[in-house]
Amino acid sequence: MDPLSVTAAVVGITAPAAHCIHLLLGGLQKIVDAPETLKSLKNDLLSVDQALTSLQAISDQQWKALGEMVVIQPKTATTSCKESCDRFRIALSRWTRHSEDGKLSLRDRAMVGFIKQGYVKSMTEQLQYCKLTLASIVSIATL
């Protein structure tokens, strides 16, 4: 296994996921009066971003010791995370289309705070899965 190709593969799979996380975080941070469910989602996004950073810090030697099959796990988790963040960002822009200047309209507040609460919870669960998977790989690599 060529260590350079493993490092390139890891960066190649984590960079798009990190970018999507930052886009979603930017959208959430623009909502100054966000409901608690969205505030906690920001923390989950930051946790996944930290896990991605830790994954990128795994050295070539550590990847080599882990073996080629281990690269599949972070790829699956980061791809899932990226897709979830993309879908949620698009949905969030639809849900908040009646709001202006970072303040949610009453209609949008009801949409985000109550009606779509299950969708937000599902997103949180997906982020937790991604974070747990990535943290496990990082922990194994650093042992």
N, C-alpha and C positions, 0 to 999 in steps of 0.2 A: 504494500500500500504506500503510495507516494504521499508524504506528509503535506507537501505543498498543495496537492489537489484536495486533500481533506480540509485544510484551512480555507482554501478558496471556496469550497462547497459550503462550509459553515457560514462564511461571510455572505455568500450568495443567497443563502436561505434566510439569514437573520436580517439583512439590510431591508428587504421589502416589508417584512413584518414590522420592524422598528419604524419605518417610514409611515406605515398605516396607523400605527399606535400614535405617533406624533401628530398626524393629521386629525385623528379623532380627539386627542387631548386638546388640540387647538380649538376645535369646534366646541368642546365642552367648556373650556375656559372662557369662551366668549359669552357664555350664559352666566351673567353675574348673579342672578337670583335663582340658580338651579335648585331643584328639589334634592332632598337628601339622597335619593336613589342614584342620582347622577353624580353627586359629590363622592359617594363611595365607589362608583365606577371609575372615577379619576384615579383613586388610590390603587385600584386593581390594575389599571393600565400602567401606572408607574411601576408596580411590582413586576409585571411581565417585562417591561422595558429593562429593568435591572437584571432580570433573569437572562434576557437576551445578551446584555452586556457581559454578564458572567460567562455565558456560553462562548462568546467570542474570545474570552481571555484564556480559554483552554489551549495549552501549548501543543505544538506539533507532536512532541513526544507522548503527551498524554493521549491524544487522539490515536496515535499508532498503537499504544498499549491497549486501548479500548477495543480496537478492531473496526473493520469496515461496517459491520452490521449496526453498530451504535449510531452511525451517521443518519440512518433511516428514521430513528425516533425523533430527533429534533426537527428534521425536515417535515415530518407529518404534523407535529405540534405547531411549528411556526407557520406552515401553510394554512392550517385550520384557523389559527389566530388572525392571520392576515385577512382571510376571507370573512371571518366574523366581524372584524373591525371595519372592513369596507362596507359590508351590508348594514352594520349599525350606523355608520356615519351617514350613509345615504338615507336611511330611515329617519335619523335624527333631524336631518335637514328638512325632510317632508313634515315631520311632526312640529317643527318650530317655524314653519314658513309664514305664520301670521305675526311673528314677533319682530321687534326692531330694537336696535341699539343694545343688544345683549340682555334685554328684559323680556321675559316670557309674557305673552298675552295670556289672558285668562283661559282662553280656549286651548292654547298650546300647553299651558301649565297643567290643565286637566288631562290632556293627551299624554304628556310625559310622566306626570306624577301619579296618575291613577290608571288610565286606560291601558297604557303600554308597560305597566309595571312588570308583568310577566315576561315580556320581551327583554327588559333591562335585567331581570333576574337570570334569565337564560344566558345573556351575554356575560354576566358576572361568573356564572358557572363555567362557561367556556374558557374564560380568562384564567380561572383557578386551575382548570385542567392543564392548560398550557404552562402556567407557572410551575405547577407541581412536576410535570414531565421534564421541563428544562432544569429545574433545581435538582431533580434526581440525577440527571446526567452530569451536571456540574459537580455534585457531591461525589459521585462514583469516580469521576475523572481526577478529582483532587485527593482522593484517598490513597 
